[in-house]
Amino acid sequence: MVEAADDGGEAAVSDISESFEAVPRIQLEAWRWALDNRRKDGSLPSGKEIAAHFDRKDRWGRLIKQRGQQGRFG
């Protein structure tokens, strides 16, 4: 928590962690797409496949898959 003085001189409290935990919509969409497009055996698409579907680089797709498996997208 960070306290900062507002214009009225009173302390305003803001939770900085909220801004760090905000997930870009495209990442949520990519994770949902990956979940909706599981293979017949139940496994997720590769990071490369996720990235290709969203016209992104392979590294981005791997990151989405990793974060999703860690439960960071809710």
Secondary structure, DSSP 4 states (H G I P E B T S, - for coil): -EEEE-TTS-EEEE-HHHHHH---HHHHHHHHHHHHT--TTSPPPPHHHHHHHTT--HHHHHHHHHHHHTTTT-
